[in-house]
Amino acid sequence: MSSLHQTYEEFIAPHRFETPTSQLRLMEAICERNNIKSAIKRVIKNKGAPGVDGMTVRKIKRYLKRHWTKIEKALLDGTYTPMPVRRKQIPKPGGVRLLGIPTVLDRVIQQAVARIFNRIWDHTFSEHSFGFRPKRSAHDAIGKYREFINSGLRYVVDIDLSKFFDRVNHDRLLARLATRVKDKRVLKLIRSFLNSGVMIGGLEQPTEKGTPQGGPLSPILSNIVLDELDKELQKRGLSFVRYADDCVIFVRSRRAGSRVMQSVSRFIEKKLRLKVNREKSAIGRPWERKYLGFCLTNSRKNPKIRIHWKTIKRFKQRVREITARRRGRSLFQVIDELKQFISGWWNYYRLTESFNRLRPLTHWIRRRLRVVVWKQWMNRKTRVRELLKRGVSRNYAVTTGCARKGPWRMSKVKWVNIALPDKHFKSLGLLFPWS
């Protein structure tokens, strides 16, 4: 691998890349040994599915040891050609999200480019932008969201960009990149990634616009595109928070919100050539609108962060899938899967300060588990025996075990609750972090 003497701090001052012939050596920085090593490590850590060539992340180190010299030469010569991305659909509320999965090799190169671009661009981004940025998170965005609401801006203008990642205009994006990236080989490489095509059902289809979600380069490119929106909002003196393509603007009245909605939507569609989803975009109160899964309580003095009811609805749907009666899994397996899901879910939603929507979930989940156990006991004889074993008197055990009610109704019966108390599930490791 080639070596580059410049340090990363020098990326902030692009003129330091100049060689005696005035050719900027950004591609050499991308191919620098430590940068590629870090990119490989990140791709392996992120795991992910294979691309169209079937190569897994476990094979990439061995592959690069054998072929890096040829790959590096193609990159430095400006002749590297990425492979098409593999199309994958994942469900999301109200439809599906289209992912484009690049090959592992292309992911490594994209990650190497993204690392350098972050050094060049991130310090120029708005303080109100939080998505896909180092040392910034959705929790920071929600904190800023509440800060604006506390300042008296009690209306939010929620602008939804329709299929943002699929609609990014390539020419505008590359023109934007060219303002800071002078190495034409890098611009050519970016265009080749954008135009690499997508493989659907064994057939390759061209991509004339959009940045496929799923590649390491898409996050930084999306921030570069939407930084133009951030700068426009700042220029107008508006208070806003943006996380990726989720942007909300804060105003003092619904009338002001209507004016902002119209003018900003016009800017997005005419200048950025993106499409605003008029059906999902709206002006509302912070306790009505959902942002990154959260909302705020309706409090005049000190609004609290709470989980939006739609988020709770999706949580319950996932718990229903895990505790489905016909999955043929033991109680231990169901609880283990529940623990993993709840742990990951709470790691994101732990920011909540209002628990009134969470407390009923504890009882509801335990009831779902009692349904699982009742179903597993199968017949009357087994149910009577299990109830007796757990301390229910014979008379009540027989009455309860022979009842003809369905599992969900039985899960609420007193004697079933005595046989399967809360502490039973707690002893199996099921804990609720919000309790």
Kinemage of the C-alpha trace (Angstrom):
@kinemage 1
@onewidth
@group {chain A} dominant
@subgroup {mainchain}
@vectorlist {calphas} color= white
{ca met a 1} P 0.000 0.000 0.000
{ca ser a 2} L 1.185 3.489 -0.716
{ca ser a 3} L 2.219 5.915 2.013
{ca leu a 4} L 1.268 9.577 2.455
{ca his a 5} L 3.230 12.005 4.629
{ca gln a 6} L 0.447 14.518 5.267
{ca thr a 7} L -1.482 14.290 8.535
{ca tyr a 8} L -5.272 14.308 8.733
{ca glu a 9} L -5.255 17.785 10.243
{ca glu a 10} L -4.005 19.023 6.866
{ca phe a 11} L -7.310 18.036 5.234
{ca ile a 12} L -8.829 21.233 6.625
{ca ala a 13} L -6.410 23.216 4.463
{ca pro a 14} L -6.675 21.608 0.998
{ca his a 15} L -3.875 23.677 -0.549
{ca arg a 16} L -1.366 21.650 1.480
{ca phe a 17} L -2.125 18.646 -0.730
{ca glu a 18} L -0.610 20.347 -3.755
{ca thr a 19} L 2.352 18.731 -5.459
{ca pro a 20} L 4.898 20.744 -7.488
{ca thr a 21} L 2.643 20.265 -10.533
{ca ser a 22} L -0.398 21.597 -8.623
{ca gln a 23} L -2.147 18.173 -8.769
{ca leu a 24} L -4.017 17.634 -5.514
{ca arg a 25} L -3.285 14.169 -4.102
{ca leu a 26} L -6.590 13.340 -2.385
{ca met a 27} L -6.736 9.858 -3.938
{ca glu a 28} L -3.340 9.086 -2.410
{ca ala a 29} L -4.788 10.078 0.971
{ca ile a 30} L -7.705 7.680 0.443
{ca cys a 31} L -5.315 4.831 -0.439
{ca glu a 32} L -2.986 5.533 2.497
{ca arg a 33} L -2.228 2.375 4.504
{ca asn a 34} L -3.707 3.412 7.859
{ca asn a 35} L -6.829 4.793 6.225
{ca ile a 36} L -7.469 1.529 4.352
{ca lys a 37} L -6.737 -0.516 7.492
{ca ser a 38} L -9.265 1.523 9.485
{ca ala a 39} L -11.818 1.165 6.680
{ca ile a 40} L -11.376 -2.636 6.621
{ca lys a 41} L -11.754 -2.810 10.407
{ca arg a 42} L -14.958 -0.755 10.297
{ca val a 43} L -16.506 -2.828 7.489
{ca ile a 44} L -15.736 -6.077 9.340
{ca lys a 45} L -17.163 -4.656 12.569
{ca asn a 46} L -20.376 -3.596 10.800
{ca lys a 47} L -20.728 -7.128 9.364
{ca gly a 48} L -23.504 -6.943 6.775
{ca ala a 49} L -24.633 -9.203 3.956
{ca pro a 50} L -22.555 -10.029 0.862
{ca gly a 51} L -23.001 -8.025 -2.342
{ca val a 52} L -23.636 -9.362 -5.841
{ca asp a 53} L -20.288 -11.217 -5.897
{ca gly a 54} L -21.142 -13.280 -2.793
{ca met a 55} L -17.973 -12.312 -0.892
{ca thr a 56} L -18.417 -12.156 2.900
{ca val a 57} L -16.669 -9.726 5.238
{ca arg a 58} L -14.569 -12.575 6.646
{ca lys a 59} L -12.806 -13.008 3.305
{ca ile a 60} L -11.947 -9.373 2.606
{ca lys a 61} L -8.573 -9.257 4.402
{ca arg a 62} L -7.246 -12.269 2.533
{ca tyr a 63} L -8.591 -10.931 -0.751
{ca leu a 64} L -6.940 -7.530 -0.309
{ca lys a 65} L -3.584 -9.086 0.603
{ca arg a 66} L -3.558 -10.793 -2.783
{ca his a 67} L -5.105 -8.076 -4.937
{ca trp a 68} L -4.479 -4.693 -3.271
{ca thr a 69} L -1.621 -3.679 -5.591
{ca lys a 70} L -3.887 -4.016 -8.633
{ca ile a 71} L -6.840 -2.324 -6.891
{ca glu a 72} L -4.673 0.580 -5.679
{ca lys a 73} L -3.264 1.097 -9.174
{ca ala a 74} L -6.803 1.249 -10.617
{ca leu a 75} L -7.812 3.803 -7.982
{ca leu a 76} L -4.742 5.983 -8.564
{ca asp a 77} L -5.144 5.752 -12.335
{ca gly a 78} L -8.850 6.636 -12.101
{ca thr a 79} L -9.929 3.374 -13.768
{ca tyr a 80} L -11.539 1.565 -10.808
{ca thr a 81} L -15.062 0.313 -11.642
{ca pro a 82} L -17.376 -0.669 -8.770
{ca met a 83} L -19.870 -3.523 -9.111
{ca pro a 84} L -23.667 -3.016 -9.042
{ca val a 85} L -25.341 -2.974 -5.633
{ca arg a 86} L -27.672 -5.768 -4.545
{ca arg a 87} L -31.250 -4.649 -3.943
{ca lys a 88} L -32.835 -5.581 -0.632
{ca gln a 89} L -36.222 -4.509 0.700
{ca ile a 90} L -36.795 -4.103 4.421
{ca pro a 91} L -40.197 -3.278 5.928
{ca lys a 92} L -40.844 0.112 7.479
{ca pro a 93} L -44.026 1.771 8.785
{ca gly a 94} L -46.239 2.433 5.791
{ca gly a 95} L -44.187 0.568 3.190
{ca val a 96} L -40.696 -0.745 2.457
{ca arg a 97} L -37.223 0.782 2.474
{ca leu a 98} L -35.024 -0.029 -0.525
{ca leu a 99} L -31.448 -0.809 0.437
{ca gly a 100} L -28.541 -1.122 -1.966
{ca ile a 101} L -25.865 -3.473 -0.654
{ca pro a 102} L -22.451 -2.908 -2.307
{ca thr a 103} L -19.859 -5.676 -2.487
{ca val a 104} L -17.538 -5.917 0.518
{ca leu a 105} L -14.624 -4.555 -1.539
{ca asp a 106} L -16.678 -1.550 -2.638
{ca arg a 107} L -17.741 -1.022 0.972
{ca val a 108} L -14.093 -0.861 2.048
{ca ile a 109} L -13.286 1.737 -0.616
{ca gln a 110} L -16.425 3.739 0.181
{ca gln a 111} L -15.520 3.658 3.873
{ca ala a 112} L -12.003 4.890 3.069
{ca val a 113} L -13.458 7.763 1.009
{ca ala a 114} L -16.028 8.555 3.710
{ca arg a 115} L -13.295 8.820 6.368
{ca ile a 116} L -11.420 11.429 4.316
{ca phe a 117} L -14.605 13.301 3.368
{ca asn a 118} L -15.574 13.542 7.033
{ca arg a 119} L -12.246 15.262 7.715
{ca ile a 120} L -12.825 17.713 4.881
{ca trp a 121} L -16.541 18.429 5.302
{ca asp a 122} L -17.729 17.755 8.844
{ca his a 123} L -16.332 20.937 10.392
{ca thr a 124} L -18.262 22.976 7.792
{ca phe a 125} L -21.659 21.467 8.654
{ca ser a 126} L -24.327 23.234 10.694
{ca glu a 127} L -24.483 22.939 14.479
{ca his a 128} L -28.133 21.982 14.017
{ca ser a 129} L -27.276 18.858 11.970
{ca phe a 130} L -26.909 15.652 14.005
{ca gly a 131} L -27.249 12.660 11.693
{ca phe a 132} L -24.276 10.480 10.688
{ca arg a 133} L -21.740 12.768 12.317
{ca pro a 134} L -18.908 11.956 14.750
{ca lys a 135} L -19.728 12.548 18.439
{ca arg a 136} L -23.335 13.463 17.568
{ca ser a 137} L -26.420 11.320 17.975
{ca ala a 138} L -30.198 11.247 17.849
{ca his a 139} L -30.193 11.918 21.602
{ca asp a 140} L -28.344 15.192 20.964
{ca ala a 141} L -30.959 16.094 18.339
{ca ile a 142} L -33.807 15.451 20.809
{ca gly a 143} L -32.008 17.555 23.445
{ca lys a 144} L -31.791 20.467 21.002
{ca tyr a 145} L -35.439 19.862 20.024
{ca arg a 146} L -36.542 20.328 23.644
{ca glu a 147} L -34.277 23.370 24.022
{ca phe a 148} L -36.111 25.164 21.206
{ca ile a 149} L -39.517 24.209 22.614
{ca asn a 150} L -38.524 25.524 26.061
{ca ser a 151} L -37.519 28.819 24.459
{ca gly a 152} L -41.163 29.446 23.543
{ca leu a 153} L -41.270 28.085 19.983
{ca arg a 154} L -44.316 25.883 20.558
{ca tyr a 155} L -45.130 24.909 16.947
{ca val a 156} L -43.085 22.522 14.808
{ca val a 157} L -42.968 22.476 11.014
{ca asp a 158} L -42.275 18.864 10.101
{ca ile a 159} L -41.031 18.628 6.500
{ca asp a 160} L -40.901 15.094 5.116
{ca leu a 161} L -38.672 14.473 2.093
{ca ser a 162} L -40.198 11.848 -0.174
{ca lys a 163} L -37.706 9.023 -0.935
{ca phe a 164} L -34.774 11.352 -0.318
{ca phe a 165} L -31.986 8.813 -0.896
{ca asp a 166} L -33.583 7.736 -4.187
{ca arg a 167} L -33.966 11.277 -5.562
{ca val a 168} L -30.590 12.957 -5.021
{ca asn a 169} L -29.498 14.660 -8.241
{ca his a 170} L -26.035 13.391 -9.226
{ca asp a 171} L -24.926 16.494 -11.125
{ca arg a 172} L -25.820 18.853 -8.260
{ca leu a 173} L -24.105 16.577 -5.751
{ca leu a 174} L -20.888 16.383 -7.767
{ca ala a 175} L -20.909 20.137 -8.346
{ca arg a 176} L -21.196 20.571 -4.590
{ca leu a 177} L -18.317 18.147 -3.997
{ca ala a 178} L -16.157 19.952 -6.555
{ca thr a 179} L -16.202 23.116 -4.425
{ca arg a 180} L -13.806 21.414 -1.977
{ca val a 181} L -12.557 18.285 -3.781
{ca lys a 182} L -10.108 19.226 -6.548
{ca asp a 183} L -8.785 15.745 -7.337
{ca lys a 184} L -10.717 14.743 -10.455
{ca arg a 185} L -9.971 11.060 -9.874
{ca val a 186} L -11.969 11.204 -6.644
{ca leu a 187} L -14.905 12.948 -8.333
{ca lys a 188} L -14.834 10.313 -11.074
{ca leu a 189} L -14.810 7.552 -8.439
{ca ile a 190} L -17.831 9.080 -6.668
{ca arg a 191} L -19.743 9.280 -9.946
{ca ser a 192} L -18.909 5.654 -10.694
{ca phe a 193} L -20.325 4.626 -7.304
{ca leu a 194} L -23.478 6.666 -7.928
{ca asn a 195} L -23.905 5.166 -11.423
{ca ser a 196} L -22.856 1.599 -10.562
{ca gly a 197} L -26.391 0.291 -11.095
{ca val a 198} L -28.543 -2.078 -9.073
{ca met a 199} L -29.031 -5.837 -9.448
{ca ile a 200} L -32.689 -6.888 -9.217
{ca gly a 201} L -33.628 -10.506 -9.838
{ca gly a 202} L -30.387 -11.168 -11.717
{ca leu a 203} L -30.865 -8.190 -14.045
{ca glu a 204} L -28.765 -5.020 -13.803
{ca gln a 205} L -30.621 -1.715 -13.903
{ca pro a 206} L -28.930 1.703 -14.277
{ca thr a 207} L -29.106 4.337 -11.529
{ca glu a 208} L -29.445 7.857 -12.902
{ca lys a 209} L -30.222 9.518 -9.571
{ca gly a 210} L -30.098 8.780 -5.846
{ca thr a 211} L -27.511 7.534 -3.377
{ca pro a 212} L -28.332 3.924 -2.447
{ca gln a 213} L -28.959 3.404 1.266
{ca gly a 214} L -26.726 0.676 2.614
{ca gly a 215} L -23.293 1.919 1.523
{ca pro a 216} L -20.832 3.666 3.882
{ca leu a 217} L -20.612 6.661 1.539
{ca ser a 218} L -24.337 7.519 1.506
{ca pro a 219} L -24.467 9.178 4.975
{ca ile a 220} L -21.738 11.760 4.298
{ca leu a 221} L -23.078 12.432 0.774
{ca ser a 222} L -26.592 12.995 2.149
{ca asn a 223} L -25.217 15.479 4.684
{ca ile a 224} L -23.351 17.314 1.921
{ca val a 225} L -26.579 17.567 -0.110
{ca leu a 226} L -28.719 18.719 2.821
{ca asp a 227} L -26.085 21.098 4.181
{ca glu a 228} L -27.345 23.476 1.499
{ca leu a 229} L -30.769 23.355 3.176
{ca asp a 230} L -29.170 23.952 6.592
{ca lys a 231} L -27.335 27.007 5.320
{ca glu a 232} L -30.550 28.398 3.803
{ca leu a 233} L -32.464 27.932 7.068
{ca gln a 234} L -29.650 29.605 9.005
{ca lys a 235} L -29.594 32.467 6.510
{ca arg a 236} L -33.324 33.004 7.161
{ca gly a 237} L -32.726 33.031 10.924
{ca leu a 238} L -34.900 29.947 11.552
{ca ser a 239} L -34.501 27.560 14.483
{ca phe a 240} L -34.333 23.958 13.289
{ca val a 241} L -33.013 20.474 13.984
{ca arg a 242} L -32.021 18.024 11.265
{ca tyr a 243} L -31.137 14.363 11.654
{ca ala a 244} L -30.351 12.892 8.222
{ca asp a 245} L -33.446 13.711 6.108
{ca asp a 246} L -35.692 14.311 9.149
{ca cys a 247} L -35.915 18.087 9.510
{ca val a 248} L -38.143 20.094 11.864
{ca ile a 249} L -38.371 23.879 12.084
{ca phe a 250} L -39.635 25.688 15.205
{ca val a 251} L -41.943 28.713 15.083
{ca arg a 252} L -44.221 30.635 17.493
{ca ser a 253} L -47.545 30.328 15.677
{ca arg a 254} L -49.398 28.161 13.192
{ca arg a 255} L -49.616 31.101 10.799
{ca ala a 256} L -45.830 31.518 10.823
{ca gly a 257} L -45.555 27.756 10.335
{ca ser a 258} L -47.692 27.918 7.187
{ca arg a 259} L -45.454 30.608 5.680
{ca val a 260} L -42.290 28.665 6.534
{ca met a 261} L -43.736 25.404 5.191
{ca gln a 262} L -44.551 26.983 1.820
{ca ser a 263} L -41.277 28.872 1.343
{ca val a 264} L -38.977 26.060 2.509
{ca ser a 265} L -40.853 23.449 0.456
{ca arg a 266} L -40.444 25.691 -2.592
{ca phe a 267} L -36.679 25.964 -1.935
{ca ile a 268} L -36.312 22.180 -1.529
{ca glu a 269} L -38.172 21.367 -4.730
{ca lys a 270} L -36.833 24.122 -7.001
{ca lys a 271} L -33.264 24.562 -5.753
{ca leu a 272} L -32.376 21.123 -4.359
{ca arg a 273} L -34.567 19.257 -6.870
{ca leu a 274} L -35.976 17.005 -4.152
{ca lys a 275} L -39.622 16.192 -3.488
{ca val a 276} L -41.563 17.120 -0.349
{ca asn a 277} L -44.158 14.603 0.793
{ca arg a 278} L -47.175 16.880 1.277
{ca glu a 279} L -49.232 14.174 2.981
{ca lys a 280} L -46.704 13.486 5.738
{ca ser a 281} L -45.446 17.048 6.154
{ca ala a 282} L -47.442 19.020 8.716
{ca ile a 283} L -47.491 21.829 11.259
{ca gly a 284} L -48.316 20.730 14.794
{ca arg a 285} L -47.614 20.841 18.475
{ca pro a 286} L -44.554 18.999 19.871
{ca trp a 287} L -46.799 16.673 21.897
{ca glu a 288} L -48.627 15.673 18.710
{ca arg a 289} L -45.777 15.260 16.227
{ca lys a 290} L -43.286 12.392 16.324
{ca tyr a 291} L -39.597 13.114 15.869
{ca leu a 292} L -37.034 10.266 15.880
{ca gly a 293} L -39.554 8.151 17.806
{ca phe a 294} L -40.070 10.748 20.561
{ca cys a 295} L -42.402 13.637 21.365
{ca leu a 296} L -42.755 16.037 24.303
{ca thr a 297} L -45.376 16.239 27.041
{ca asn a 298} L -47.932 19.043 27.021
{ca ser a 299} L -46.398 21.073 29.828
{ca arg a 300} L -46.245 24.856 29.828
{ca lys a 301} L -43.124 25.251 32.007
{ca asn a 302} L -40.941 22.191 31.529
{ca pro a 303} L -41.996 19.736 28.783
{ca lys a 304} L -40.610 16.227 29.281
{ca ile a 305} L -39.308 13.861 26.636
{ca arg a 306} L -41.631 10.928 26.106
{ca ile a 307} L -41.935 8.030 23.684
{ca his a 308} L -44.507 8.652 20.955
{ca trp a 309} L -47.554 6.386 20.909
{ca lys a 310} L -46.698 5.165 17.400
{ca thr a 311} L -43.345 3.952 18.725
{ca ile a 312} L -45.142 2.054 21.500
{ca lys a 313} L -47.441 0.533 18.886
{ca arg a 314} L -44.456 -0.765 16.873
{ca phe a 315} L -42.850 -2.063 20.079
{ca lys a 316} L -45.965 -4.077 20.904
{ca gln a 317} L -46.122 -5.451 17.377
{ca arg a 318} L -42.562 -6.775 17.695
{ca val a 319} L -43.326 -8.322 21.108
{ca arg a 320} L -46.357 -10.044 19.568
{ca glu a 321} L -44.082 -11.559 16.921
{ca ile a 322} L -41.595 -12.793 19.528
{ca thr a 323} L -44.314 -14.265 21.782
{ca ala a 324} L -46.462 -15.706 18.990
{ca arg a 325} L -48.135 -18.891 20.196
{ca arg a 326} L -47.324 -21.061 17.183
{ca arg a 327} L -43.575 -20.507 16.944
{ca gly a 328} L -42.761 -23.747 18.771
{ca arg a 329} L -40.153 -22.205 21.091
{ca ser a 330} L -39.546 -22.874 24.769
{ca leu a 331} L -40.238 -20.192 27.369
{ca phe a 332} L -36.471 -19.791 27.905
{ca gln a 333} L -35.913 -19.126 24.190
{ca val a 334} L -38.804 -16.627 24.052
{ca ile a 335} L -37.520 -14.755 27.116
{ca asp a 336} L -33.961 -14.715 25.776
{ca glu a 337} L -35.154 -13.150 22.503
{ca leu a 338} L -37.303 -10.677 24.435
{ca lys a 339} L -34.345 -9.650 26.597
{ca gln a 340} L -32.196 -8.945 23.542
{ca phe a 341} L -34.926 -6.902 21.862
{ca ile a 342} L -35.852 -4.899 24.991
{ca ser a 343} L -32.182 -4.208 25.765
{ca gly a 344} L -31.498 -2.804 22.281
{ca trp a 345} L -34.779 -0.882 22.204
{ca trp a 346} L -34.223 0.699 25.609
{ca asn a 347} L -30.634 1.616 24.749
{ca tyr a 348} L -32.122 4.091 22.262
{ca tyr a 349} L -35.286 5.145 24.128
{ca arg a 350} L -33.679 5.467 27.595
{ca leu a 351} L -33.739 9.230 27.025
{ca thr a 352} L -37.444 9.298 27.919
{ca glu a 353} L -38.464 11.202 31.047
{ca ser a 354} L -42.179 10.327 31.075
{ca phe a 355} L -43.003 6.690 31.882
{ca asn a 356} L -46.798 6.621 31.799
{ca arg a 357} L -46.792 4.881 28.403
{ca leu a 358} L -44.178 2.353 29.508
{ca arg a 359} L -45.573 1.057 32.795
{ca pro a 360} L -48.561 -0.785 31.242
{ca leu a 361} L -46.126 -2.636 28.949
{ca thr a 362} L -44.615 -4.518 31.901
{ca his a 363} L -47.934 -6.153 32.836
{ca trp a 364} L -48.876 -6.704 29.183
{ca ile a 365} L -45.618 -8.524 28.317
{ca arg a 366} L -45.909 -10.818 31.337
{ca arg a 367} L -49.464 -11.601 30.311
{ca arg a 368} L -48.221 -12.509 26.828
{ca leu a 369} L -45.737 -14.896 28.439
{ca arg a 370} L -48.469 -16.524 30.551
{ca val a 371} L -50.289 -17.159 27.272
{ca val a 372} L -47.136 -18.868 25.921
{ca val a 373} L -46.885 -21.116 28.989
{ca trp a 374} L -50.623 -21.903 29.034
{ca lys a 375} L -50.454 -22.886 25.372
{ca gln a 376} L -47.411 -25.088 26.017
{ca trp a 377} L -49.222 -26.972 28.771
{ca met a 378} L -51.467 -28.169 25.931
{ca asn a 379} L -54.217 -30.273 27.586
{ca arg a 380} L -56.363 -30.221 30.718
{ca lys a 381} L -54.470 -32.963 32.536
{ca thr a 382} L -51.122 -31.136 32.136
{ca arg a 383} L -52.629 -27.799 33.162
{ca val a 384} L -54.175 -29.220 36.337
{ca arg a 385} L -50.892 -30.940 37.229
{ca glu a 386} L -48.818 -27.796 36.654
{ca leu a 387} L -51.211 -25.626 38.650
{ca leu a 388} L -51.095 -28.092 41.559
{ca lys a 389} L -47.296 -28.176 41.413
{ca arg a 390} L -47.216 -24.369 41.701
{ca gly a 391} L -49.316 -24.213 44.870
{ca val a 392} L -52.902 -23.863 43.576
{ca ser a 393} L -55.420 -25.872 45.616
{ca arg a 394} L -56.916 -28.949 43.914
{ca asn a 395} L -60.413 -27.531 43.622
{ca tyr a 396} L -59.256 -24.343 41.880
{ca ala a 397} L -56.628 -26.202 39.855
{ca val a 398} L -59.240 -28.520 38.374
{ca thr a 399} L -61.717 -25.680 37.734
{ca thr a 400} L -59.061 -23.515 36.078
{ca gly a 401} L -57.307 -26.308 34.181
{ca cys a 402} L -60.554 -27.565 32.673
{ca ala a 403} L -61.876 -24.115 31.688
{ca arg a 404} L -62.772 -23.628 28.040
{ca lys a 405} L -61.691 -20.016 27.766
{ca gly a 406} L -58.996 -19.078 25.282
{ca pro a 407} L -55.324 -18.604 26.334
{ca trp a 408} L -55.535 -14.781 26.371
{ca arg a 409} L -58.534 -14.760 28.707
{ca met a 410} L -56.980 -17.438 30.898
{ca ser a 411} L -53.815 -15.368 31.280
{ca lys a 412} L -55.850 -12.926 33.382
{ca val a 413} L -57.365 -15.550 35.705
{ca lys a 414} L -56.292 -15.217 39.351
{ca trp a 415} L -55.044 -18.802 39.732
{ca val a 416} L -52.934 -18.654 36.568
{ca asn a 417} L -51.333 -15.475 37.936
{ca ile a 418} L -50.660 -17.213 41.253
{ca ala a 419} L -49.073 -20.175 39.458
{ca leu a 420} L -47.027 -17.893 37.189
{ca pro a 421} L -46.292 -14.791 39.312
{ca asp a 422} L -44.206 -11.839 38.206
{ca lys a 423} L -41.230 -13.072 40.239
{ca his a 424} L -41.215 -16.284 38.167
{ca phe a 425} L -40.372 -14.358 34.995
{ca lys a 426} L -37.958 -12.183 36.930
{ca ser a 427} L -36.109 -15.332 38.105
{ca leu a 428} L -35.740 -16.288 34.413
{ca gly a 429} L -33.911 -13.003 33.783
{ca leu a 430} L -36.727 -10.882 32.352
{ca leu a 431} L -36.216 -7.398 33.766
{ca phe a 432} L -37.750 -4.135 32.609
{ca pro a 433} L -35.290 -1.211 32.697
{ca trp a 434} L -38.087 1.364 32.941
{ca ser a 435} L -39.631 -0.217 36.069
